[in-house]
Amino acid sequence: MADKDEFLKKIISDPNIVVLLNSIYDGVYIVNRDREILFWNKGAELITGHIRTEVERHKCSDNILNHIDENGNLLCNGNCPLTVSMKEDKNVEKKIYPLHKNQNRFPVITRIGPIKDNDGNIVGAIEVFRDVTREDEFRILQEKFNELIKKYVSISTYKEVESQAKNGKHLPAELCELTIIYVDVVGFSSFSLRNELSEIAGMLNDIFGLCEGITKKYHGDIDKFIGDAIMATFIDANDAVHAAEIILKELSLLNVERDLSGKEKINLHIGINSGIVIRAEIGTSERKDLTVLGDTVNIASHIQQLAHPGSIFISESTFSRLKNSSDFSFYDTLAVKGRNEPISVYKSDII
């Protein structure tokens, strides 16, 4: 070693330090100011496949590790974390992808710190790196799982489950003011008798996909799919009505495509009601749903059953919340079991 490496030589010649560094499962190596590798521990050998005698007195860029960053940029001849650490006298942490001896790249989290002599001069750096291949695989699997789960539960349910997983607290039952939409396919039973299973499933997926996309766009949440029906919740009644209008307009375009393909047209009943609901976890200790229930939900369902295809039927409670109600006119009253007064229902024709 050159004289300028004498201080580092003393460090890596100390048997106690060598034993200590070799007992670490993470990879550890020490470089001089020229980034030549002077020490390479057992952990580095196991992680990279390169043994000590193959790397000492070499640089990473000497066809050894050839680190790249997350974007595929080669670091060893440019923005090398070792150089940054020594030049700027600071600790550096980074995720990088070194080259294994078998020529495959793998992810590591590396932490680098400068080494100073007794006079405070930076004479080299030490790098500790950990293979995070399994962590990355788990992260990717978790993200895929999260996206898959979102397809089967409402957004509010997903967020509540995520919250419970983090802090272990269950959501208590609560009262909240929401607008409820019920959307139901007209004549679904007879449609099912006339068509093959694949056509039935395809039609429902078309409708559900259309409704879900528009519901999310207007800040709503699909609470559940109930056979051929959809129940969605909105904080703002105006958003709910706008979403229903767009659903019917988009449905008319979908029906044009279905007609050209020789498929039956689809019609929908849409009923909307606003008011206080109970939001709670319903079920058993093994299986729960986070849902809304109560008189407001039941009335929305009754109004949907009354609604004409191509029209939006809303309760007076929803009507009173609209900023622009000129599209709606009084239709009739609806008697609901358990209520002393009938519900006033308003109608808007879209198609």
FENKAZI-V498050 format. One line per field, one symbol per residue. phi: phi as a letter, one per 30 degrees, with the letter a starting at -180 (. if undefined). psi: psi as a letter, one per 20 degrees, with the letter a starting at -180 (. if undefined). burial: I if it has 9 or more other ideal C-beta (glycine too) atoms within 8 Angstrom, else O. Layout:
# FENKAZI-V498050
phi = ???
psi = ???
burial = ???
This chain:
# FENKAZI-V498050
phi = .dedceddddddcdeddddddddddddbbbbcddiddcbbdddddddciddeddcdicceddhcchebcdciddcdcbddeddddddchbdbbacbbdcdddicdbdbccbbbdccddciddclacbcbbdceddddddddddddedddddcbddddeddddddddciccdddbcbcbccccbbddiddddddcbdedddddddddddddddddedecicbddacbiccbcbbbdcdddddeddddedddddddddddddcicddcbbcbbbbbldbccadckcdcbbbcbcakeddddeddddddddeibccbddddedcddbcddcbdcacbdbejcdcdcdccbbccb
psi = qrhijgghhhgiiohggggghiiphqppqpqahjkpphqorhghghgiiprgiihpjrrhilkfhlqqahjjpphhjdmphgggghgjlqqppqprnrprhjjqqqpqpqppqqpqahjjpoiaqpppqppkghgggggggghggghghhiirrghgghgggghhgijpqpqqqpqorpppppqppkhghghhiqrghhggggghgggggggghghhkkrpogqpndjqppqqqhphghgggghghghghhhhhhgghghjkqqqpqqppppqqaprpprppbahhpqporqrahggghggghhhhqqpjrppqrhgggiiphojhiqqpgrqppppiphqrpppqqppg.
burial = OOOOIOIIIOIIOOOOIIOOIIOIOIIIIIIIOOIIIIIIIOIIIOIIOIOOOOIIOIIIOOOIIIIIIOOOOOIIOOOIIIIIIIOOOOOIOIIIIIIIOOOOOIIIIIIIIIIOOOOOOIIIIIIIIIIIOOOIOOOOOOOOOIOOIIOOOIIIIIOIIOIIOOOOOOIOOOOOOIIIIIIIIIOIOOIOOOIOOOIIOOIIOIIIOIIIOIIIOIOIIIIIOOOOIIIIIIOOIIIIIIIIIIIIIIIIOIIOOIIOOOOOOIIIIIIIIIIOIIIIIOOOOOOOIIIIOIOIIIIIIIIIIIIOOIIIIIIIIIIOIIOOOOOIOOOOOIOIOOIOOOIIIIIIOIO
